[in-house]
Amino acid sequence: MYSKTLTIFLLLLWSALSCPHAFGQQDQHHKLLNEKKKICETTLAAFTGKPESLSLLVQTGNEGLKLTKPEDYGYKFLFNQAIGYGYYYRQDFKQAKDHFEQAYDQALKGGLVEKSLKPLGNLIAVYHYLGMQDKADEAAQKLKQVTEATDTLKNKSDIYFNLGLYNQQQKFYYGIALSNFLKSAALHKQMVDTTKSLKIKLDYGVKLMMIGEIYIYLKQPIKALQYLDEIKPYLGQSLIFDITAYGKLIRAEVLSHHRTEALKYYALLHRTAEKTPGKWSELVSSSLELGGMALKDKAYPSAKSYIDKADRQAKLDNNEMLTSAVNLSYGDYYKGLGNYVLAGKYYKLAEHGSAVYNKEQYAELLKSITEVTVLSGDKLTAKRYLNKYTEVSDSLNQSKISLNLAEMEARFQNEYKQQKIGLLNKENDAKNLQLQQEKTTRWVLIGAALLLLAAISLVYLNFKNKQKANLLLDKKNKQLDIINEQLIAANQTKAKLFGIISHDLRSPVSQLFTYLKLQHTRPGLMTEESKRQHQSELLLSSSNLLATMEDLLLWSKSQMEHFKLDNEAVDVQHLLAEVMCLLQGQAEGKKLKLEVGKLDYQFVNSDYNLLFTILRNLLQNAVNNAFAETVISIQANVNAQKQQYISILNHGEMIPAEKIEELINEVDINSKSTGYGLLIVKDLTGMIGARLNIFSTMEGTTTQVVFS
């Protein structure tokens, strides 16, 4: 043994003496690599977004790659990641994709699992921008699986951020995206409080901006500004950060109708961008936002000035998405001036880009083209665009419903998993407690063999402990039974709701499709009178379908975790007039008269949108069930308990008391009778703090919304 050790030592010593330059070369190699590595890390840590910093990342990264050896996985990962960032912020996504993929591969080869998550997160966005959605979905799935399977990850904040971008920009699951961004910001805040690193602070600001972006999309500017205000201390440190922040602040202030604040940030945005002229899309979007605000105020010269400024910048960027938005604004401008021919010209220029990049914008554009072509007298073109608008609008509404249902399902599954995990943890704790008790009991029984008196005492103690454990277990079982019952009830409610949606949405769409198909394949089969009759019926059916979808979307929104009521002083007379106007055509079809009776008060404190939906559904039920040529009366009174209420009286068949009890406290839902309408009415009535009463006599049926 001693001789073998001595031999190895002598061989190593001879190797060192005979080849001293080999060790020197190795040290020099790592020294050069570390120099390049330090430049990349320093540039990323103090990232400003200036073109020279992007060029430095690409140049240094390439120089570092040339120095690496096959086994230098960590260095290869770092240099490819640095080059990828440089090309990414230059918006050269093809080059960025190649280097992020290489960074991911090198991290996997070197066993650097946590580091591999950074390029994987970057690839989700890059694949999306390159139109490789399947690859983006695959990368997102990998990222999610690693996150769920690993509890020791240090950079979970960045992982949640990338998943948030994926759910927002690619899947449109805004509720899930908001949850991801909030988790990301909360985890990142812990690092911000203990670091001096500029990049860590700016990354935190970006995550706050994305929370603000979600609230802007949800039309909640107050919440958006709450998070955007937190990024202001980080302004002035990075050109890209400042321009992005000012763009979002402008959108939030315009949405809040704060003209002065919007103009202030607009001036700051342009002063910042002038320092480094380039392709800044925020310059286009911000000018269009202010132009749109001016159009609403009918300040046409000011609106034209902003749109022209946006047009000049969009032409520099040569981006179809931006030029489409500019042409759409020009169309709105000329429509406001009454120049419908020129408005139609710009709308059509915006058509292709809107169809490719923004389906909601495309639907509104088709509607605007239909409107201006009608006003300009081109009825044939108007009819063609009306058909396109109907098709796109129906598809968009169906997509929104599908997305809402998918997001609801995802939330349900996530909550169910969390509950299941909690139950398993409780079961493990109970088992551990039981095992510990059994171990204690075993030692006590061994000692009891020595002293009989002590044994009797310990046996009695063991009996008491087991009794307590059984009581605890029984209590946990009862809690588990309650949770299971709640889950069963939730599943039943979901199944019933899906059934209602299937019945009330599918039937009108099917009728519309059948009529259009028949008209297309056999146009001579129906007379003009028959066509007019069917078109009238389908128009009413489509109107009801749209109202149905609006109710479902509003109800879905009310179920979101962060939904808040927007209570205000609602003008009752104005509200009733709006509701009656909406159903006037349907009432006239049955020769019914809608009238407003006595109004004991002018205002009621409630959420306007929810109250409007409640009254529209109740009035529609009254119209559907009233006898022809009768009067439906709507009143706003105060009862004996000094509670405000709104009542609707129709003259129809008397409803038995047991049937009314079944309607109000029903368990099984029949879509042909009450349907989803009453389900939504009862749910929304509870949300605004009111209750629903139904009375029926020989004279007619009265429904009341009583405010507490």
Secondary structure, 3 states (H helix, E strand, C coil): CHHHHHHHHHHHHHHHHHCHHHHHHHHHHHHHHHHHHHHHHHHHHCCCCCHHHHHHHHHHHHHHHHHCCCCCHHHHHHHHHHHHHHHHHCCCHHHHHHHHHHHHHHHHHCCCHHHHHHHHHHHHHHHHHCCCHHHHHHHHHHHHHHHHHCCCCCCHHHHHHHHHHHHHHHCCCHHHHHHHHHHHHHHHHHHHCCCCCHHHHHHHHHHHHHHHHHHHHCCCHHHHHHHHHHHHHHCCCCHHHHHHHHHHHHHHHHHCCCHHHHHHHHHHHHHHHHHCCCCCHHHHHHHHHHHHHHHHCCCHHHHHHHHHHHHHHHHHHCCHHHHHHHHHHHHHHHHHHCCHHHHHHHHHHCHHHHHHHCHHHHHHHHHHHHHHHHHCCCHHHHHHHHHHHHHHHHHHHHHHHHHHHHHHHHHHHHHHHHHHHHHHHHHHHHHHHHHHHHHHHHHHHHHHCCCHHHHHHHHHHHHHHHHHHHHHHHHHHHHHHHHHHHHHHHHHHHHHHHHHHHHHHHHHHHHHHHHHHHHHHCHHHCCHHHHHHHHHHHHHHHHHHHHHHHHHHHHHHHCCCCCCCCEEEEEHHHHHHHHHHHHHHHHHHCCCEEEEEEECCCEEEEEHHHHHHHHHHHHHHHHHHECCCCEEEEEEEECCCCCEEEEEEECECCCCHHHHHHHHCCCCCCCCCCHHHHHHHHHHHHHCCEEEEEEECCCCEEEEEEEC
